[in-house]
Amino acid sequence: MTRQATADPAEHDLQHGATAQPAPLPLRRNLRFQALWLGQTASTLGVAVADVAYPLAILAITGSPARAGLFAAVQATGSLLAGLPAGWLADRYSQRLLVIIAETCRAAITCLVVAGLISGWLSLPLLLCAAALLGMGAAICGPARLLLVRSVVPPEQLTKALTQDEVRQNGSALAGPALGGALYGISALAHAIPFLCTAASFAISLLTTTLVRVRPAKPGPPPAAAAGSAADAGWRQVFSGVGTLWREPVLRAAVLLIMMINTVGAGLDLVIIVILRQQGVHSGEIGLALGCGAAGGLAGAPLVKILHRLRPGVLLLSVTMLLIPIFALLALPLGPWWVAGLLFTGMLGTPAARVLIDILLLRQAPAEQRGRVVAALMTLFGLGMPAGLLGCGLLLQYLPAQAAMLTLAAVLAVGIGYSATRRELWAARWPQAR
């Protein structure tokens, strides 16, 4: 019975003159994907190193934590402002060329920072310019890289490819801060070594992207003529990704849920740091405890295939509901390893949730709008984070740290509880590859 059932499709193809399609290469032998993955890993690691090195450099130059915070704010603003136009560019021009240009600019500005550190003329205005350009470069690379991955990976291997990408993100998040702090302690080149490492990582990403050849994308249908000026039509195209997300009930509900979680969780590390410092925990142990979140993401990558047996909405709600008790238990003053264990547990389902969102976007968004939809998603996900950071700061200003953490848990419970009432999430099904 089994042999006959297996043979039927082949016999059907022969009877109708169909040509059997060759099986795709295993992902490990897909050299174009592996080259892109290597470049993305290098670039992500370099950014993680820089995220530690830049605040340390600004503190050394100005002695002002507020100015170090200004650098992060300018970088986030640059990324948000460039987010939606970056998606339009990714749909209109070669994604490979966009990544090459963005990585060239990021490598160049980082080399300029290195030169300023070594020569002693590095200033805050230059650093703020670097922050804006780095943020814009990250926004341009994001959707372009995701579309590049789709262009070199068959649809049936997309989940596996995105799972491997989760290993890259979490591995870099785990190793980057420790590496950045260690490299900055080497003073032979005036603290320039972590920035040299970051510039080299952008150069590796640039090189691997240059070496990968991809087939040009099929042009999408021309946009419909619209009333009004050409400038108005252009801006409508830029914002069309947001409209596409909003019109899809499942995507709209999922985006609102993740936006809320990102907003509430933006200042989580800050609250944890304050709680642990009040317990007299050494800074090194605080860093290790926070790094266990990334370790949980690494450990959760093999669970993606298992968890994706659930419906997408059930999976997303289950993973996010787990965060409510995690946040509440973090308020208990039981030391760094208690925090480490909770963060590790809370991050186990995150890779499956991220891959879920990527699949819903890549398989449901119209091909000619994928760049704009991905960019809209990335922009919306980060939209509430500045408010979340400010809110956590105000909570810590007026409440004990444990009370601030419980407040975050309560807000999280309200937001997830509202999302759990959305029928479209519970009824969502996995889309067919296309």
C-alpha positions in Angstrom: 0.0 0.0 0.0 2.7 2.4 0.9 4.8 1.6 -2.2 1.8 2.1 -4.4 0.9 5.4 -2.8 4.4 6.7 -3.3 4.6 5.7 -6.9 1.3 7.2 -7.9 2.5 10.9 -8.3 5.4 9.8 -10.4 3.2 7.7 -12.7 0.8 10.7 -13.0 3.7 12.9 -14.0 4.9 10.4 -16.6 1.4 10.0 -18.1 1.1 13.8 -18.5 4.6 14.4 -19.7 5.6 16.3 -16.5 9.3 16.7 -15.7 10.3 15.8 -12.2 11.8 18.7 -10.3 15.3 18.1 -8.8 15.4 18.1 -5.1 16.8 21.3 -3.6 20.3 21.2 -2.1 20.6 20.7 1.6 20.8 24.0 3.3 24.4 23.2 4.6 25.5 22.9 0.9 23.7 26.1 -0.3 26.9 28.2 -0.6 25.0 31.4 -1.4 22.9 31.1 1.8 25.9 30.2 3.9 27.9 33.1 2.6 25.0 35.5 3.4 24.7 33.9 6.8 28.4 34.3 7.5 28.3 38.0 6.5 25.2 38.7 8.5 26.7 36.9 11.6 29.8 39.1 11.3 27.8 42.3 10.9 25.5 41.4 13.9 28.5 40.6 16.1 30.2 43.8 15.1 27.0 45.8 16.1 26.8 44.0 19.4 30.5 44.9 20.1 29.8 48.5 19.1 26.8 48.8 21.4 29.1 48.4 24.3 32.1 50.3 22.9 30.3 53.5 21.9 28.8 54.3 25.4 32.2 53.6 26.9 34.0 55.9 24.5 31.4 58.7 25.1 31.7 58.4 28.8 35.5 58.6 28.5 35.3 61.7 26.3 32.5 63.6 28.0 31.9 61.9 31.4 28.2 62.2 30.8 25.8 59.3 30.9 23.1 61.5 29.4 25.2 62.0 26.3 25.8 58.3 26.1 22.0 58.0 26.2 21.7 60.7 23.5 23.9 58.5 21.2 21.5 55.6 21.6 18.5 57.9 21.0 20.0 59.4 17.8 20.8 55.9 16.5 17.3 54.6 17.2 15.8 57.8 15.6 17.9 57.3 12.4 16.7 53.7 12.2 13.1 54.7 12.7 13.2 57.5 10.1 14.9 55.4 7.5 12.8 52.3 8.1 9.8 52.8 5.8 11.9 54.4 2.9 14.3 51.4 3.2 11.4 49.0 2.5 10.5 51.1 -0.6 14.1 51.0 -1.8 14.3 47.2 -1.2 11.2 46.7 -3.4 12.4 49.1 -6.1 16.2 48.3 -6.4 18.6 45.4 -6.0 18.6 44.2 -2.4 22.2 43.0 -2.9 23.3 46.5 -4.0 21.5 48.1 -1.1 23.3 45.9 1.4 26.7 46.6 -0.3 26.1 50.3 -0.1 24.9 50.3 3.5 27.8 48.1 4.7 30.3 50.3 2.9 28.9 53.4 4.6 28.9 51.7 8.0 32.4 50.5 7.6 33.6 53.9 6.5 32.0 55.8 9.4 33.4 53.3 11.8 36.9 53.7 10.4 36.5 57.5 10.8 35.7 56.9 14.4 38.8 54.7 14.7 40.9 57.5 13.2 39.5 60.0 15.6 40.2 57.8 18.6 43.8 57.2 17.6 44.5 60.8 16.7 42.6 62.3 19.7 40.2 64.5 17.8 37.1 62.4 18.2 34.2 64.6 19.3 30.6 64.2 20.3 29.2 65.8 17.1 31.1 63.2 15.0 29.8 60.4 17.3 26.2 61.6 16.9 26.6 61.7 13.1 28.0 58.2 13.3 25.0 57.2 15.4 22.5 58.5 12.8 24.3 56.8 9.9 24.7 53.5 11.7 20.9 53.5 12.5 20.0 54.3 8.9 22.4 51.6 7.7 20.8 49.0 10.0 17.3 50.0 8.7 18.4 49.6 5.1 20.1 46.3 5.7 17.2 44.7 7.5 14.6 44.2 4.8 17.1 43.9 2.0 18.9 41.0 3.8 15.6 39.2 4.6 14.6 39.4 0.9 18.1 38.2 -0.1 17.7 35.1 2.0 14.4 34.3 0.3 16.0 34.7 -3.1 18.6 32.0 -2.4 16.5 29.6 -0.3 13.7 27.4 -1.6 10.3 28.0 0.1 10.3 24.5 1.7 13.6 25.4 3.4 12.7 28.8 4.6 11.8 27.8 8.1 15.1 26.0 8.6 17.0 29.0 7.1 15.2 31.4 9.5 16.0 29.1 12.4 19.7 29.2 11.6 19.4 32.9 11.5 18.1 32.9 15.1 21.3 31.1 16.1 23.2 34.1 14.5 21.2 36.7 16.4 21.3 35.1 19.8 24.9 34.0 19.5 25.9 37.5 18.6 23.8 38.9 21.5 25.5 36.5 23.8 29.1 37.0 22.7 29.1 40.6 21.5 28.8 42.6 24.8 31.4 40.5 26.5 33.8 40.8 23.6 33.2 44.6 23.3 33.9 45.1 27.0 37.0 43.0 26.9 38.4 44.6 23.7 37.8 48.1 25.1 40.0 47.3 28.1 43.0 47.1 25.7 44.4 50.6 25.6 47.3 50.3 23.3 45.4 51.9 20.4 43.4 54.4 22.6 40.4 52.0 22.9 40.1 51.7 19.1 40.3 47.9 19.0 36.5 47.2 19.4 35.8 49.7 16.7 38.4 48.1 14.4 36.6 44.8 15.1 33.3 46.4 14.2 34.7 47.9 11.0 36.1 44.5 10.0 32.8 42.9 10.6 31.1 45.3 8.2 33.8 44.6 5.7 33.2 40.8 6.0 29.5 41.4 5.4 30.3 43.6 2.4 32.6 41.0 0.9 30.3 38.0 1.3 27.4 40.0 -0.1 29.5 41.1 -3.1 30.5 37.4 -3.8 26.9 36.1 -3.8 25.1 36.3 -7.1 21.4 36.3 -7.1 18.9 36.2 -9.9 17.2 39.5 -10.5 13.7 39.6 -9.0 10.8 39.6 -11.4 9.3 43.0 -11.7 6.1 43.5 -9.9 3.0 45.1 -11.5 3.2 48.8 -11.9 1.5 50.8 -9.2 -2.0 52.1 -10.1 -2.2 55.7 -11.1 -3.3 57.9 -8.2 -4.7 61.3 -8.0 -2.5 64.1 -6.7 1.1 65.0 -7.1 3.9 62.5 -7.8 5.3 63.3 -4.4 2.0 62.3 -2.8 2.0 59.0 -4.7 5.6 58.4 -3.7 4.8 58.8 -0.1 1.8 56.5 -0.4 4.1 53.9 -1.8 6.5 54.3 1.1 3.7 53.9 3.7 2.0 51.1 1.8 3.7 48.4 3.9 1.9 49.7 7.0 -1.4 49.5 5.1 -0.7 46.0 4.0 -0.1 44.9 7.6 -3.1 46.7 8.9 -5.5 45.2 6.4 -4.5 41.6 7.3 -6.4 40.8 10.6 -3.8 38.1 11.7 -0.8 40.3 11.0 -2.5 43.3 12.6 -3.2 41.4 15.8 0.3 39.8 15.9 2.0 43.2 15.2 0.1 44.9 18.0 0.9 42.2 20.4 4.7 42.3 19.6 4.7 46.1 19.7 3.2 46.0 23.2 5.7 43.4 24.4 8.7 45.4 22.9 7.4 48.6 24.6 7.0 47.0 28.0 10.2 45.1 27.8 12.4 47.9 26.4 13.6 48.9 29.9 13.7 45.4 31.4 17.5 45.2 31.5 17.6 48.5 33.3 15.1 47.4 36.0 17.0 44.1 36.4 20.3 45.9 36.8 18.8 48.2 39.6 17.3 45.2 41.4 20.6 43.2 41.3 22.7 46.3 42.3 20.4 46.8 45.3 21.3 43.2 46.3 25.0 44.0 46.1 25.6 41.8 43.1 28.9 42.4 41.3 28.7 44.0 37.8 30.3 40.9 36.2 27.6 38.7 37.6 24.9 41.1 36.4 26.3 40.9 32.9 26.4 37.1 33.0 22.8 37.0 34.3 21.6 39.3 31.5 23.5 37.2 28.9 21.5 34.1 29.9 18.6 35.5 27.9 20.6 35.2 24.7 21.7 31.7 25.8 18.0 30.8 26.2 17.4 32.0 22.6 20.2 29.8 21.4 18.8 26.8 23.3 15.3 27.6 21.9 16.4 27.4 18.2 16.1 23.6 18.0 12.6 23.9 19.4 11.3 25.9 16.4 10.3 22.8 14.4 8.6 21.3 17.4 6.7 24.4 18.4 5.6 25.1 14.8 3.3 22.1 15.1 1.0 24.5 16.9 -1.2 26.9 15.1 0.6 30.2 14.7 -1.7 32.2 16.9 -1.7 29.6 19.6 2.1 29.5 19.5 2.4 33.3 19.7 0.0 33.7 22.6 1.5 30.7 24.5 5.1 32.1 24.2 4.0 35.6 25.2 1.8 34.4 28.1 4.9 32.7 29.6 6.4 36.2 30.0 3.8 37.3 32.5 5.0 35.0 35.4 8.6 35.5 34.3 8.3 39.3 34.8 6.5 38.9 38.1 9.1 36.4 39.5 12.0 38.7 38.5 10.8 41.0 41.3 11.9 38.4 43.9 15.3 39.4 45.3 16.9 35.9 45.0 20.2 36.8 43.4 21.7 36.8 39.9 21.3 33.1 39.1 17.5 33.3 39.8 17.4 36.1 37.3 19.6 34.1 34.8 17.3 31.1 35.0 14.2 33.1 34.5 15.6 35.0 31.5 16.8 31.7 30.0 13.4 30.2 30.4 11.6 33.2 29.0 13.7 33.3 25.8 13.2 29.6 24.9 10.2 30.3 22.8 11.4 33.5 21.2 13.1 32.0 18.1 9.9 30.1 17.2 7.9 33.3 17.6 10.3 35.3 15.4 10.4 32.7 12.7 6.6 32.6 12.9 6.4 36.3 12.1 8.9 36.1 9.3 7.0 33.2 7.7 3.7 35.0 7.9 5.2 38.1 6.3 7.3 36.4 3.6 4.5 34.0 2.5 1.5 36.3 2.7 2.8 39.7 1.6 2.6 40.4 -2.1 6.0 39.8 -3.8 6.2 43.4 -5.1 5.6 44.8 -1.6 7.6 42.4 0.6 10.4 45.0 1.3 7.9 47.6 2.4 6.0 45.2 4.6 9.2 43.9 6.3 10.4 47.5 6.8 7.0 48.5 8.2 7.1 45.6 10.6 10.6 46.5 11.9 9.6 50.1 12.2 6.4 49.3 14.1 8.2 46.9 16.4 10.6 49.6 17.5 8.1 52.4 17.6 7.2 52.1 21.3 10.6 51.3 22.6 11.7 54.9 23.4 8.4 55.4 25.3 9.1 52.1 27.1 12.6 53.2 28.1 11.3 56.5 29.4 8.5 54.8 31.3 10.8 52.4 33.0 13.1 55.3 34.0 10.1 57.1 35.5 9.0 54.0 37.4 12.4 53.5 38.9 12.5 57.2 39.8 9.3 57.1 41.8 8.8 53.4 42.8 11.0 50.7 44.4 12.6 48.5 41.7 10.5 45.5 42.7 7.3 47.5 42.5 8.5 48.7 39.0 9.0 45.1 37.9 5.5 44.1 39.1 4.0 47.1 37.3 5.6 45.9 34.1 4.2 42.5 34.7 0.7 43.9 35.3 0.8 46.0 32.1 2.1 43.0 30.2 -0.8 40.9 31.5 -3.4 43.5 30.4 -1.9 43.7 26.9 -1.6 40.0 26.4 -5.0 39.5 27.9 -6.5 41.8 25.3 -4.7 40.0 22.5 -6.0 36.7 23.7 -9.5 38.0 23.0 -8.8 38.3 19.3 -10.4 35.4 17.5 -8.3 36.0 14.4 -5.2 34.9 16.3 -6.7 31.7 17.7 -8.1 30.8 14.2 -4.9 31.6 12.3 -3.4 28.9 10.1 0.0 28.5 8.6 0.1 30.0 5.1 1.0 28.0 2.0 4.5 28.6 0.6 4.4 30.8 -2.6 
